[in-house]
Amino acid sequence: KVDFVFNLCDEGYLNEPRKELHVPALLEILKIPYTGSPPQCLAYCYDKSLVRGIAKEMKIPVPESVFIKPGDTTFEIPLHFPVIVKPNFGDSSFGITQKSVAKNPEQLMNAISDIREKFGYDKFILVEEFLTGKDLSVGIIGNPPETYNVLPIIEEDYSSLPPDLPKICGYEAKWLPSSPYYKIKSIPADLPEEIERFIVECCLKLFERLECRDYCRFDWRIASNGVPKLLEVNPNPGWCWDGHLAKMAKIGGISYSEMLRKILETAEQRIKKLKI
């Protein structure tokens, strides 16, 4: 008999991100409990524009943006440069590189063309105002509103980055050891108390609204006027030892193995409640 499955398939079945939700969906069909978020949550959060819409409905600030459809060949971008261009679907920063930040119309067109060439001309694209303030991540282990633990908020330290490069934590920072972005470090965030409280409150609301479970990560960035804005919600975030969730846990005095134990215990408690 299987008590429950520790779902480590955060990159999608056969590394196809669209199939990340297929694994928990199959487990539900087989009536096997599992850790982490359910298929509907994963479907919501795979679509960045959808999450933005839900956040705006909840009065949670998000960057100004423009949605580009596959057939669009001309674009009206009512945003001030610089902007950042990213695939609307996906995770793990695929498609987000230093070339994603555009400072003029020519660079914008190049960034859009680059995404279409790499990911297909049938994909939707999101163009957002490029925020230049603190780049933040918030981690939650537990299941609000009952029992949960908000891990220490971290920010990206871009001090080692050459000044001519845009300050982003994208594909190069996570997957290319030869890139200067790979030297970016995560450090404890230095935030005013009221800003930190606001961000955490928004994360807890989104956790419940999007039906996240057991653990989740939220990415934020501070705008030039000091307003924190939500970038993404990452249910079932990467559980690897050097991932952002593990970095937050370490700062909070939680070892990697202890973090995994807490996720398992959280899921076990939730599953036991369902059986009562």
N, C-alpha and C positions, 0 to 999 in steps of 0.2 A: 504494500500500500504506500502511496506517495502522500506525505503530509502537505507539502507545498513545494513549488519549484522556485529556485533562485534564478530569476530571469536576467541573464547577463547579455542578452541580445540587444544592445543599445545602438548598434550600427545597422540593424535590419537583417533579415534573413538573407544569407549569401552576400552580405554587405550592400544590400539594396535598401536605402533609407525608407523608401515607400513601403517596404515590407516589414518595418519594425513592428507595426501594429498587428501583423499577421500571427506572430508568435503568441502573444497573450490571447488573441482571438481564438486560435486553435486550442489553447489550454482551457478557455472557457467552454468551448464546444465539448471538450473531453471531461468537463467538470473537475478540473484539477486547479486548486488554488495556486497563486503565484505572487511573487514580490512585484512591487512597482505599479505603475499606472495602467489603467485599462485601455482597450483599443480606441474608444471614443476620445479620450484625452489625448492620446498620441496623434490621432487624426487632426484634432483641433490645433495642436501646437506645431505640427509639421507645416502648417499654413501661417506664415508670419503675418500676412494681411488680415486674416481672420482673428488672430490673437489681438492685433492692434485694434480692430473694431470692437471686440469685447472689452478691452481695456478702456477705450474711449467712452463706451456706454457706461462703464463703472466710474467715470470721472478720474481715471488714472492717466496721467500725461504720457504721451508718446511723441516721437519725432514727427515733424511735418513730412508728408511723403506724397509720392505720385506712383500709381499702379500702372505698369506697362503690360499690355496684352500681347500675345504672340503675333498678331497680325499688324500691330502698330509699326509704321515706318517713319512717321513724323511725331514729334513729342512737344507738348507744351509743359514746361517745367516751371511752375510758379514758385520756385524756391531760390534762395540766394546760394551761390557757390561759396564754399565747397559742398558737394553732396557725396553720398556713398551709394553705390549700386550693388545690389545683392540679389541672388536668386530668391524668389518668394518661398520656394519649398526647399526643405532640407535642413541639415544640422551639421555639426562638427566643422563649421566655418568653410565648407567646400564652396568655392566660387568667390570667396572674399579674400582679396590680396591687396597689396599696396596700390595696384592699378585700379582698384574699385573706387578709390577716392578721386573724384573729378573736380578740378578747379576752374574748368571752362567748358563750353559746349563741345569742343573737339574731343577733350578727354572723356566727356560724358558719352558721346557716341562710340568711342573706342571701348569703353567699359561695357556698354550694352552689347556691342558686337562680340566682345570677348566671351561674355556669358552665353550668348546664343550659339557661338561656335563650339564651346566646350560642353554645353548641357542640352543643346537642341533649340531649334527655332519655335518649338511648340510650348516653351516654358514661359511662365509669368515672371516678371521682374519688378522689384521694388526699388525705387529711388527715394532716399531719405536725406533730410538735412544732416550734415556731418557734425556731430556734437564733439566738442573739443575738451570738455571737462573730465573729471575723474571717471574712469572706466571701472565699473563695479560689478561684483557677483555676490549674490545672496543664496545661501544654501539652507534648506529645511529638511530635517529628518523627523518623521512622525506623521500624525494625521490630525491637523487642526479641525475643529477647535478644541478637541479634548486634550490629547497629549502630543507635544511636539517640541523640538529643539531647534532654535535658529542659530546656525553656526556663525562665527565671526565673519563679518563682511570683509571682503578683500577688494583691493584695487590693483590695477596693473601699473607697474613701475616702468615707465618708458625712458628713464634717465640714460640708459645705455644705448638708446637708439640714435643713429645719426640724425641731426636736426632737419635734414631735407626729406626725411621719410614721414609719411602720415602716421599718427599714433593710433594704431588699430591692433587688436589681438585677433588676427585672422588665420588663414590656412598656413601661412609661412611660420607663424609663431608656434603652431601645434605640430606641424608635420615635416618641416624642412630644417634639419640641424645646421645646414650650411648658411642659412639666412640670418642676417642681423636681428631679425624679429625673434629668433629662437632664444635670444638672450634675455628677453623680457621676463621679469620676475613678478610674482604676486606677493603683495605685502598687506598687512592689516590696514584697512581703510581708516583714514582720518576724516571723520564727518562731524558736523554739528549735531547735537543730540536730537534736535527737532527734525532734521533731514533724515537721520537714521531711523527714527521712529516712524516717519511717514513712509519710507521705503518698505520697512518690515510690515507695516499694517497693510500696504497694498499687496505685498507678496502673499500674505495670509489670505486675503480676500480672493486673489487670483487662484491660489492653491485649491480653494473650495469650489470656486465658480467653474474652473476648468476640469474639475474632478480628478486632480492629481492624487496620487497615493504613495505613502511610505517615504519618499524622498524626492526632492526637486531642486532645480537651480534656476535663478532668475538673473538676467543680465540687464544692467541699467547703465546710463551715462548721464553725467551732469551737463546741462546746457550752459552757454556762456552767461546767461542771466541767473544762474544758480539753481534752476529748476531741475530736479532729477526726472529722467524720462525712461520708460521701459523700452528695452530693445527686443528681448526674447524671453520666452518661458521654455525651460528644458526639463520635461518630465523624464524620468529614467536617465539622468545625466551620466556621462562617462564615469565609471566606477574604478578606472585604472589608478594605480598608486600615485601617479604624478598629475592627475586631473584636478580641476578646480575644486571639486567637492572634497577631495582628500587634502588639498592645501588648506582649505578652511578648517577642516577637522583638526589638522595638525596644529594650526594656530590656536585652536580651542583646547589643546591638550589631549586630543583624541588620536590614538594611533590608527594606522590604516586598518589593521585587523579589528580593532575596536569599532571603527566606523562601520565595517561590514557587519559586525555582530549587531550593532544598533539597528541597521536596516532590516536584518533578518528578524530581530525581536519585534520591531515595529510591525512588520508584516504578520508575524505569528499572532500578535495580540489582536490585530484587526480581523484575522481569519477566525480566531477563536470566538470573537464577539458575534460573527455571522452565524456560528453554529449554535449559539445559545437560543 
